[in-house]
Amino acid sequence: MTIEVLKSKIHRVTVTGAELDYVGSITIDPVLMKAADLVAGEKVQVVNINNGERLETYVIQGAKDSGEITLNGPAARKVQKGDIVIIISYAQMTPEQAKSFQPNIIFPDTKTNSLR
């Protein structure tokens, strides 16, 4: 048996863009991706602090050191530029593995989306 547990989280980051006319996904600065142990194409849950919306999408890499957090496609209807979101990824593992697993949680500066 496996269970789904928190793998990584970008806690409270500011949305820099919402692009409706796009195929879909969330564009993230690769510096934040690396710090949070996220990879391009990985499924993530996005939780909007401003309006309570929750959605699932996948990660695409943005420009390095840009602080970019852009929701694309239909997800753009769930956020506005300036909203604060939490980006969460999960992993499946056995309960025994989960007992010792340490998720990777980062806390960027919400004004610049840079790591402190």
VMD Tcl script that draws the C-alpha trace (Angstrom):
set ca {
  {0.00 0.00 0.00}
  {1.10 3.55 -0.69}
  {-0.17 6.86 0.59}
  {0.05 10.33 -0.92}
  {2.06 12.81 1.16}
  {3.36 16.35 0.81}
  {6.53 16.31 -1.31}
  {7.21 20.00 -1.70}
  {5.60 23.40 -1.33}
  {6.19 26.97 -2.42}
  {4.42 28.76 0.41}
  {2.82 32.14 -0.32}
  {4.16 33.39 -3.62}
  {2.66 36.25 -5.67}
  {1.04 35.62 -9.05}
  {2.82 37.73 -11.68}
  {0.54 36.90 -14.59}
  {-2.59 35.15 -15.83}
  {-2.57 34.21 -19.52}
  {-5.95 32.87 -20.65}
  {-4.93 32.29 -24.29}
  {-2.44 29.54 -23.56}
  {-2.64 25.75 -23.63}
  {-2.50 25.49 -19.83}
  {-0.15 25.09 -16.87}
  {1.70 27.20 -14.32}
  {4.94 28.90 -15.33}
  {7.45 29.07 -12.47}
  {10.90 30.66 -12.19}
  {13.40 27.76 -12.33}
  {15.18 29.08 -9.22}
  {11.96 28.48 -7.26}
  {11.44 25.15 -9.00}
  {14.89 23.93 -7.99}
  {14.54 25.16 -4.42}
  {11.18 23.40 -4.07}
  {12.34 20.24 -5.90}
  {9.78 20.63 -8.72}
  {10.37 19.45 -12.27}
  {8.84 20.56 -15.56}
  {5.68 18.61 -16.25}
  {5.08 17.73 -12.61}
  {1.49 17.86 -11.39}
  {0.87 20.50 -8.73}
  {-2.05 21.83 -6.75}
  {-2.41 25.62 -6.61}
  {-4.30 27.13 -3.69}
  {-5.32 30.78 -4.01}
  {-5.19 32.58 -0.65}
  {-7.21 35.54 -1.99}
  {-10.31 33.68 -3.17}
  {-10.06 30.11 -1.87}
  {-9.82 28.52 -5.34}
  {-7.96 25.22 -5.66}
  {-6.81 23.78 -8.95}
  {-4.48 21.18 -10.37}
  {-2.16 21.78 -13.29}
  {1.41 21.03 -14.33}
  {4.65 22.99 -14.10}
  {6.50 24.63 -16.98}
  {9.80 26.42 -16.55}
  {9.89 30.20 -16.85}
  {12.80 32.61 -17.11}
  {15.54 32.27 -14.50}
  {15.58 34.89 -11.72}
  {12.35 36.42 -13.04}
  {10.20 35.57 -10.01}
  {7.56 34.50 -12.53}
  {4.43 32.74 -11.33}
  {1.96 32.75 -14.24}
  {-1.24 30.73 -14.44}
  {-2.02 29.80 -18.03}
  {-5.10 28.64 -19.90}
  {-8.31 27.94 -17.97}
  {-6.43 28.28 -14.65}
  {-6.02 31.98 -15.47}
  {-9.71 32.41 -14.63}
  {-9.02 31.28 -11.06}
  {-6.38 33.91 -10.23}
  {-5.53 37.54 -10.75}
  {-2.13 39.16 -10.99}
  {-1.11 40.02 -7.42}
  {-2.96 37.11 -5.77}
  {-1.02 35.09 -3.21}
  {-0.92 31.35 -3.91}
  {0.55 28.20 -2.42}
  {1.96 25.63 -4.87}
  {1.94 22.05 -3.58}
  {3.28 18.78 -4.96}
  {2.66 15.32 -3.56}
  {4.44 11.96 -3.78}
  {3.29 8.41 -3.25}
  {5.22 6.27 -0.84}
  {4.71 3.55 1.70}
  {3.61 4.57 5.19}
  {7.04 3.49 6.46}
  {8.82 5.75 3.95}
  {6.47 8.61 4.83}
  {7.40 8.44 8.51}
  {10.96 9.57 7.79}
  {10.35 11.65 4.65}
  {10.98 15.39 4.94}
  {9.09 17.60 2.46}
  {10.88 20.49 0.80}
  {9.07 23.70 1.78}
  {10.26 27.14 0.70}
  {9.07 30.58 1.77}
  {9.81 33.16 -0.94}
  {9.53 36.90 -0.37}
  {5.93 37.67 -1.42}
  {6.91 41.08 -2.80}
  {9.62 39.81 -5.18}
  {9.09 36.01 -5.24}
  {12.80 35.68 -4.57}
  {14.27 33.40 -1.95}
  {15.23 35.21 1.21}
}
mol new
graphics top color blue
foreach p $ca { graphics top sphere $p radius 0.5 }
foreach p [lrange $ca 0 end-1] q [lrange $ca 1 end] { graphics top cylinder $p $q radius 0.2 }
display resetview
